[in-house]
Amino acid sequence: MIKLNGKTVVPGLAIGNICTLFDEEERKIPHYRIPENRIRSEIKRARSSIEEAKSEMRKYINKSDSNQDGTASKIFDSHLMILKDQSLFEKIQEDIENRQVNAEHAIYDAFDEYIELYQNKNLHFKELVHDFKDVRDNLLEKFDNKEAKNSCPLPDRSPVIIAAKRLSPYMMNDLTQDNILGFVTEEGGFTTHASVLAASMDIPFMFNVPVSEYCRCNDRAILDAVNQEFILHPNPDTIEQYEKKSEAYQRKVDKYKEIASQPAYTRDKKRINLTVSINLPNEIELLDDYNFDGVGLLRTEFLFMKQDEPPTEEEQLNIYKLAAQASGENPVSIRLLDIGADKTPHYLDLPEQNNPDLGIKGARSLNYFRDIFKTQIGALLKAAKYGNIRILLPMISDISDINHFKEVIRERKQEIEKQEGITLPETDIGAMIETPAAAMLTEEIAENVDFINIGSNDLLQYTIAASRENPEIYEKYHSLHPSLIKLLDKIVKGTRDKDIEVSLCGEIANFEEAYPLFLDLGLTSYSVPVSKHSLIKHELSRIDTKEIEGIKEKFMRSRYSDEIDELLNKM
């Protein structure tokens, strides 16, 4: 029996045989020079392959429209837009003409430029690489006229756990949903299109698992995407144990799905503000069956990272308008572009920095890219006509950061009102508390903003001085480190007399087992991923706030990670 660990995208349990979707070997792309008299015919080959890929993409879109909730259709539509990009074809044509290379070579290199831009970014933006790889690989297949087929026939006969190095939307679209028990991959991330699709289908999904090294087709396995374990060759006792676990988990799932359409309450009827965190626009479409209290954090970096130039005010307005309308009267907190050395669009130049994690990030980038922020702020101010839009300021360290942003907001608002002869609605402004400095100044910050979001990921990073991009160091410390709990306690106490909303977001807000602690700290507002919303709502409904007093003191006094885990298990 072998146990492998990974990261959960969609929680759940599954027991079954594995279907492997591995390539037998890396695809070999032909690279060769062509004579000058073949340039025109080679360009024609490239154009024909793109047209064939477009035609196939339209079929995928039509199939997705009829079979799913629209999520897959949106993904394939975005891939179709990549293929329609005239600048992409011009780049391919120039390569063929100037370098006299074959069409496959030119296509591979053109896409490689896009991929290289994002390959060394942090996890959130590195995931964008998959879009380009998916379109490229699908396009290159058109040259040998081979249809993409699964290497394993099992899904056509019985339900299986899919194990793959990487899942593309094309692979998922070709699978029969009823025959998929779960997905396990080596590559991936929380916001890849495959993850969004798995969430929309509510199929357990884990990534960061070394499946190609350990998995073989038809192996027996257990996918525990609740405790982030993948168990290969389980013995009979383990299988029996997990069959019982699976039944209990399904009963739990059925219960929390029943309350998905209800507001969030504790067992003793304390109302909790439970909002959702959004990374990509198409996640909004997953909310139809949820009773959510708004969007607690809409990250906007995706708008800036997938283009060769900054998005226009109109392009941004369309996205923000969609989020506002989907949330009705509920607030939508949209964070301004959170620029940092690890997530800076390639068309924005930052000066050389010795330590980027301690350099030009968040509010500190305002003076470098004032026009970029003005355009984004203009789109947000206009979007406020369609719903309850709130502007969230990233990476605040002191009051001057807030004042600098407010100055730009006032300036842009006056420009719009003067140019268009209108009066824009008032827009609430909030601050992200992500540094110990901001946490220590909570009372002063609360006097200058309308709401506060606690960015727990960066707050932990800067508190324990361990980079999130260095897992060897970062994973040494517990996500509920005692110092972090003490800072959360200070933030809540600093806002108690200010009548201001304080919302917890980030990784620790996903820990449903920690909510007795959070409630004892006095936190009553949370922003969580769509896939976690109903589960956490169910956990809240089981907690009586009169029975949790004193929990935070136990966490503050804890000394070791094992001790913290033991406290969590007892709650």
Residue pairs with C-beta under 8 A, 6 or more apart in sequence:
1 231
1 232
1 233
1 234
1 235
1 238
2 214
2 231
2 232
2 233
3 229
3 230
3 231
3 232
4 209
4 210
4 211
4 214
4 229
4 230
4 231
4 232
5 208
5 209
5 228
5 229
5 230
6 184
6 206
6 207
6 208
6 209
6 228
6 229
6 230
7 190
7 206
7 207
7 208
7 228
8 204
8 205
8 206
8 225
8 226
8 228
9 188
9 189
9 190
9 195
9 198
9 199
9 205
9 206
9 207
9 225
9 531
10 195
10 198
10 199
10 202
10 203
10 204
10 205
10 225
10 531
11 204
11 225
11 226
11 531
11 532
11 535
12 182
12 202
12 203
12 204
12 223
12 225
12 226
12 249
12 253
13 204
13 222
13 223
13 224
13 225
13 226
13 242
13 245
13 246
13 249
14 161
14 181
14 182
14 204
14 222
14 223
14 225
14 246
15 181
15 221
15 222
15 223
15 234
15 239
15 242
15 243
15 246
16 158
16 159
16 160
16 161
16 181
16 182
16 220
16 221
17 154
17 158
17 160
17 161
17 218
17 219
17 220
17 221
18 160
18 161
18 162
18 163
18 215
18 216
18 217
18 218
18 219
18 220
18 221
19 150
19 152
19 154
19 155
19 160
19 161
19 162
19 163
19 217
19 218
20 151
20 152
20 163
20 164
20 211
20 215
20 216
20 217
21 150
21 151
21 152
21 162
21 163
21 164
21 167
21 171
22 151
22 164
22 165
22 212
23 151
23 165
24 151
27 137
27 140
29 104
29 105
29 108
29 140
30 102
30 104
30 105
31 101
31 102
31 104
31 105
31 108
32 101
32 102
32 105
33 99
33 100
33 101
33 102
34 42
34 96
34 100
34 101
34 102
35 100
36 100
39 96
39 97
39 100
42 96
42 102
42 103
42 106
43 93
43 96
43 97
43 103
45 103
45 143
46 89
46 92
46 93
46 96
46 103
46 106
46 107
47 89
48 142
49 103
49 107
49 139
49 140
49 142
49 143
50 83
50 89
50 139
52 142
53 83
53 135
53 138
53 139
53 142
54 80
54 83
54 84
56 138
57 76
57 79
57 80
57 83
58 80
60 72
60 76
60 170
60 173
61 73
61 76
61 77
61 80
63 173
64 70
64 71
64 72
64 73
64 75
64 76
64 173
65 73
68 200
68 201
69 200
69 285
69 286
69 288
70 285
71 196
71 197
71 200
71 282
71 285
71 286
72 169
72 172
72 173
72 197
72 200
74 282
74 285
75 169
75 193
75 196
75 197
75 282
76 169
76 173
78 131
79 131
79 134
79 135
79 138
79 169
82 88
82 131
82 132
82 135
83 135
83 139
87 308
88 110
91 110
91 113
92 103
92 106
92 107
92 110
93 106
95 101
95 105
95 106
95 109
95 110
96 102
96 103
96 106
99 106
101 109
103 143
104 140
104 143
107 136
107 139
107 140
108 136
108 140
111 132
111 133
111 135
111 136
114 132
115 129
115 132
115 133
115 136
117 346
118 125
118 126
118 128
118 129
118 132
118 305
119 126
119 129
120 126
121 128
121 305
121 342
121 343
122 342
122 343
122 468
122 469
123 189
123 190
124 189
124 190
124 191
124 279
124 299
124 301
124 343
125 301
125 305
125 343
126 189
127 188
127 189
127 190
127 191
127 192
128 302
128 305
128 306
130 166
130 168
130 187
130 188
130 189
130 192
130 193
130 194
131 193
131 306
133 166
133 168
134 168
134 169
134 170
134 193
137 168
138 148
138 168
138 170
141 147
141 148
148 170
148 171
148 174
149 174
150 171
150 174
150 175
151 217
152 160
152 217
154 160
154 217
154 218
155 162
155 175
155 176
155 179
155 180
156 176
156 179
157 179
158 179
159 178
159 179
159 180
159 181
160 179
160 180
160 181
161 181
161 182
161 183
161 184
161 221
161 223
162 175
162 180
162 182
162 183
162 184
163 184
163 185
163 211
163 215
163 221
164 171
164 183
164 184
164 185
164 186
164 211
165 185
165 186
165 187
165 211
165 212
166 185
166 186
166 187
166 188
166 194
167 183
167 185
167 188
167 194
168 193
168 194
169 193
169 194
169 197
172 194
172 197
172 198
177 201
177 203
180 201
180 203
181 203
181 204
181 223
182 203
182 204
182 205
182 206
182 223
182 225
183 194
183 198
183 203
183 204
183 205
183 206
184 205
184 206
184 207
184 209
184 211
184 215
184 223
184 230
185 194
185 205
185 206
185 207
185 209
185 211
186 207
186 208
186 209
186 210
186 211
186 212
187 207
188 194
188 195
188 205
188 207
188 208
189 195
189 207
190 279
190 529
191 279
191 280
191 302
194 205
195 205
195 207
196 280
196 282
196 283
196 286
198 204
198 205
199 205
199 283
199 286
199 530
199 531
200 285
200 286
204 223
204 225
205 225
206 223
206 225
206 228
206 230
209 230
211 230
214 232
215 221
215 232
219 232
219 233
220 232
220 233
220 234
220 239
221 230
221 231
221 232
221 233
221 234
222 229
222 230
222 231
222 234
222 238
222 239
222 242
223 230
224 230
224 231
224 242
224 245
226 249
231 238
231 242
234 242
252 538
255 538
256 534
256 535
256 537
256 538
256 539
257 534
259 534
259 537
259 538
259 541
260 289
260 290
260 291
260 533
260 534
260 537
261 289
261 290
261 291
262 291
262 537
263 271
263 291
263 293
264 271
264 272
264 273
264 274
264 293
264 536
264 537
264 540
264 541
265 271
265 272
265 540
265 541
266 272
266 519
266 540
266 541
266 543
266 544
266 545
267 541
267 542
267 543
267 544
268 544
268 545
268 546
270 519
270 524
270 545
271 524
272 524
272 525
272 526
272 540
273 293
273 501
273 503
273 524
273 525
273 526
274 292
274 293
274 525
274 526
274 528
274 533
274 536
274 537
274 540
275 292
275 293
275 294
275 295
275 296
275 297
275 330
275 331
275 333
275 503
275 525
275 526
275 527
275 528
276 283
276 287
276 290
276 292
276 294
276 295
276 296
276 527
276 528
276 529
276 530
276 533
277 295
277 296
277 297
277 298
277 299
277 505
277 527
277 528
277 529
278 284
278 295
278 297
278 298
278 299
278 323
278 530
279 299
279 302
280 302
281 302
281 319
281 322
281 323
283 530
284 295
284 322
284 323
284 326
285 326
286 530
287 326
287 530
290 530
290 533
290 534
292 327
292 330
292 533
293 330
294 327
294 330
294 331
294 332
294 333
294 388
295 323
295 327
295 330
295 331
295 332
295 333
295 334
295 527
296 333
296 453
296 503
296 505
296 525
296 526
296 527
296 528
297 333
297 335
297 392
297 453
297 503
297 505
297 527
298 323
298 332
298 333
298 334
298 335
299 335
299 338
300 316
300 334
300 335
300 336
300 337
300 338
300 376
301 337
301 338
301 343
303 311
303 315
303 316
303 319
304 310
304 311
304 337
304 345
305 343
305 345
307 345
308 346
308 347
309 347
310 345
310 347
310 372
310 375
312 375
313 375
313 376
313 378
313 379
313 382
314 379
316 375
316 376
316 379
316 380
317 379
317 382
317 383
320 332
320 334
320 379
320 380
320 383
320 389
321 383
321 386
321 387
323 332
323 334
323 383
323 387
324 332
324 383
324 384
324 386
324 387
324 388
324 389
325 386
325 387
327 387
327 388
328 387
329 387
329 388
330 388
331 388
331 389
331 390
331 428
332 387
332 388
332 389
332 390
333 390
333 392
333 430
333 451
333 453
333 503
333 527
334 380
334 389
334 390
334 391
334 392
335 392
335 393
335 394
335 432
335 453
336 373
336 376
336 377
336 391
336 392
336 393
336 394
336 405
337 369
337 372
337 373
337 376
337 394
338 361
338 362
338 394
338 395
339 348
339 350
339 360
339 361
339 362
339 365
339 368
339 369
340 356
340 357
340 359
340 360
340 361
340 362
340 365
340 395
341 350
341 353
341 356
341 357
341 359
341 360
341 361
342 356
342 357
342 469
344 350
348 368
348 369
348 372
350 359
350 360
350 365
350 368
351 360
353 359
353 360
357 461
357 467
357 469
360 368
361 394
361 395
362 393
362 394
362 395
362 396
362 401
362 432
362 434
363 393
363 394
363 395
363 396
363 397
363 401
363 404
363 405
364 395
364 397
364 401
366 373
366 401
366 404
366 405
366 408
367 404
370 408
373 405
373 408
374 408
374 411
374 412
377 391
377 408
377 409
377 412
378 412
378 415
378 416
380 389
380 391
380 427
381 409
381 412
381 413
381 416
381 424
381 427
382 416
382 424
383 389
384 424
384 425
384 427
385 424
385 425
389 427
390 427
390 428
390 429
390 430
390 450
390 451
391 409
391 427
391 428
391 429
391 430
392 429
392 430
392 431
392 432
392 453
393 401
393 402
393 405
393 429
393 430
393 431
393 432
393 449
394 432
394 434
395 401
395 432
395 434
395 435
395 458
396 402
396 431
396 432
396 433
396 434
396 435
396 438
396 445
397 435
397 437
397 438
398 437
398 438
398 441
399 441
399 444
399 445
399 448
402 429
402 431
402 445
402 448
402 449
403 448
405 429
406 429
409 427
409 429
413 424
416 422
416 424
417 423
417 424
428 450
428 451
429 449
429 450
430 449
430 450
430 451
430 452
430 453
431 438
431 445
431 448
431 449
431 452
431 453
432 438
432 453
432 454
432 455
433 439
433 442
433 445
433 452
433 453
433 454
433 455
433 459
433 491
434 454
434 455
434 457
434 458
434 459
434 462
435 458
435 459
435 462
436 459
436 462
436 463
436 487
438 445
439 459
439 487
439 490
439 491
440 490
442 452
442 490
442 491
442 494
442 495
443 494
443 495
443 498
445 452
446 452
446 494
446 495
446 498
446 500
447 498
449 500
450 500
451 500
451 501
451 502
451 503
452 491
452 495
452 500
452 501
452 502
452 503
453 502
453 503
453 505
453 527
454 488
454 491
454 502
454 503
454 504
454 505
454 506
455 505
455 506
456 479
456 484
456 488
456 504
456 505
456 506
456 507
456 508
456 509
457 468
457 506
457 507
458 468
458 506
459 484
459 487
459 506
460 477
460 479
460 481
460 484
460 508
461 467
461 468
461 474
463 481
463 483
463 484
463 487
464 477
464 481
464 483
464 484
466 473
466 474
466 476
466 477
467 473
467 474
468 474
477 561
478 561
478 564
478 565
479 507
479 508
479 511
480 508
480 511
480 514
480 517
480 555
480 564
480 568
482 555
482 556
482 557
482 558
482 559
482 564
484 508
485 517
485 521
485 552
485 555
485 556
486 556
488 504
488 518
488 521
488 523
489 521
489 522
489 552
489 556
491 502
492 502
492 521
492 522
492 523
493 522
495 502
496 522
501 525
502 523
502 525
503 525
503 526
503 527
504 518
504 523
504 525
504 526
504 527
505 526
505 527
505 528
508 514
509 518
509 526
509 527
509 528
510 528
510 529
510 532
510 536
511 568
512 532
512 535
512 536
512 539
513 539
513 568
513 569
513 571
514 568
514 571
515 536
515 539
515 540
515 543
516 543
516 548
516 551
516 571
517 548
517 551
517 552
517 555
517 571
518 526
519 543
519 545
519 548
520 545
520 548
520 549
520 550
520 551
520 552
521 552
526 536
528 536
548 571
551 567
551 571
554 567
555 564
555 567
558 564
558 567
